[in-house]
Amino acid sequence: MKRLPMRKIREVFRLKFEHNLSERKIAQSCNISRSTVKDYLARLSVSELTWPLPDSIDEHTLEQQLFPVKPSSGRNKQAQPDWSQIHQELRHPGMTLMRLWQEYKACHPDGYQYSWFSDQYRSWKNPVDVVMRQNRIAGDKLFIDYAVQTMPVVDQYTGEVRQTQIFVATLGASNYTYAEATWSQSLPDWVGSHVRAFDYFGGTPCTMVPDNLKSGVKQPHRYEPVINPTYQDLAEHYQVAVVPARVRKPQDKAKVESAVQVVERWILASLRNQTFFTLSALNKAIRSLLDELNNKPFQKLQGNHRSLFEELDKPALKPLPAERYQYAEWKEARVHIDYHVSVDGHYYSVPYQLANEQLNSPDIEQMSFDERLGADG
């Protein structure tokens, strides 16, 4: 980053502390970037200076305070931060690099200054695998999608081959992943997979980020997507927000797209030469390989997805409700003149004031999700 003249740096401080302007407005006034404003304010906060600056301070002294000389090779004996641990700590809610530096400095008073600390962390982070470079807040988001590949199940009596769909859900901070096979991507299978995923994680995140599958999103929209009523009912039961990925914006669901690739390469590819005669047998094999996948050690970081999950996501997840979600499909029906509605051949009375009105109501599905998952007919 190109260093600004001391005069302009003083102006940044003056606008911040005398006029209480935001970083954005300061950047506009000084014709510099917001990141530059943020950097100079951070440098002042960790220096020995306070605003207003002493009248006696000259330009050279100010520069030395804001831009201390980086440690030379002769200072290598200073305590080195554990960058992988810092990388993981940044995923905790509210955690900042400045706070971690302050904790490091409290333990090592003769340690490095903030400018070196932040530069070295960014240098360490750049080579890290792209999958791990996106910092996500623990327990915040669950990314959801289906794999492109399918898995065949053979009817042992007729020999008919039926392709199953592979549901994948991954948590943002730890990349801890759940996967299972279902007969379809229909609404009952879609909702049932969510219920079993929540059971697998042992809790619920703040937000679900699904793709714009019809079972989840009736009408995609950049700002106001229309969520399927049953899917919205599920979200309300588990107290989770639904924020679908934007159409043609793969960066919104990059986490799950990466997880889908890993599931296809690590699990589905391993099962390609096996023959399964029931859906439950296929899911048993998937679960075994899924456990291996989540326990697989990282190449460039310590631990694995399970250890990260135990450390980051699991403590931040909200507890599951006392009862599992009971599946219901919402249907529209017009009230007859005799103030009755017809749903699947059955008639239900409603208040007479609703005659000729269009109503929405849930139709409860009696088969449990686990029964449907194991149904081979």
C-alpha positions, 0 to 999 in steps of 0.5 A, a space after each residue: 500500500 502506497 504511503 500517504 503524506 503525513 499531512 493527509 494522514 493528519 487530515 484522516 485523524 482530524 475528520 475521524 476524531 473531531 468530526 466523527 465521520 465514518 470511514 466511507 466519508 473520510 475516504 471520499 473527503 481525502 480521495 483514498 480507499 476505505 481500507 487505507 483509512 482503516 489501516 491508518 486508524 488502526 496504526 494510531 490505535 496501537 501506537 503510543 499516540 493519541 488525538 489530538 497529536 502533540 504540537 511538538 511532534 514533527 513529521 519524522 517522529 509521527 512517521 516512526 510512530 505510525 510506521 515502525 521498522 519491521 523486525 529484522 532477521 536478528 529478532 527471530 527469537 521473538 515469540 512467533 504467533 501460531 497462524 493456524 490457530 489465529 486463522 481458526 479463532 477468526 471464525 468465532 463471532 465478533 473476533 477480529 485480528 486486532 483483538 487477537 494481536 492484543 491477546 498475543 501482545 499481552 502474553 508476549 510484551 516484547 512481541 511484534 507490533 500490529 502492522 507486522 502481525 497483520 502483514 504476516 498473517 495475510 502472507 501466511 493465509 494466501 497459500 492456504 487452500 481456497 476452500 479454507 480461505 473464506 472465513 465464515 462465522 461459527 454456527 452462522 450458515 448451512 449451505 445446501 445443494 444436490 450433487 450432479 451425480 446420482 447413485 443407482 439402486 437395483 430392484 432385487 426382484 425386477 432388476 429395474 435400476 432407479 437413480 437416487 439423488 444425493 443431498 449435501 449440506 455443509 456448515 460454513 466455518 468448519 466445512 463439516 458435511 452431511 450427505 445422504 441419498 433420497 429417491 427424488 428432489 421432491 418436497 418431502 425428500 427435500 424437507 426430510 433431508 433437512 431434518 436428518 441433517 439437523 439431527 446429524 449436526 445436533 443443532 441448527 444454524 442461524 441461516 440456511 443457504 439453499 440453491 433455488 430448487 423448486 422444492 425450497 424456493 417457489 420464485 427466485 428473486 434477488 431481494 425478495 425470493 418466495 419460499 415454499 410454504 412447507 420449507 418456510 414452515 420447517 424454518 420457523 419450526 427450527 428457528 432458522 432463516 432461509 436466504 437462498 443463493 442468488 441466481 447465477 451467483 455461484 459465489 453465494 454457495 461456493 462452500 457447498 459446491 466445493 463440498 459436493 465435489 468432495 462428496 462426489 470424488 471421495 464417496 460416490 467414486 468409491 461406491 461406483 463399483 458396488 451394487 445396492 439393492 435398497 436405499 437404506 443399504 446405500 445410505 449406510 455405505 455413504 454414512 461410513 465414507 462420510 465419517 471418514 471424510 469428516 475425519 480426514 486430516 487437513 493438508 495445510 492446517 492442523 486437525 480435520 473437519 470434525 475437530 473444527 466442528 467440535 471447536 467452532 460450529 457445534 458450540 455455536 449451533 442452536 439446540 434442536 427443538 423438543 420434537 422433530 418437524 412434522 411434514 405438511 404440504 400447504 394447499 389452496 382451496 376455495 370455500 364453497 357457498 356452504 362454507 366447506 372446503 374440499 381437500 383430497 376428497 374430504 370436506 372441512 367446515 370453516 366460519 361462514 364469513 369465509 364463503 367464496 374466499 381462497 384459503 391456504 392450509 397444511 395437509 399433514 403427511 402421516 409417513 415419517 421421514 425415516 420411513 420414507 427414506 427406507 421405503 424401497 417401493 
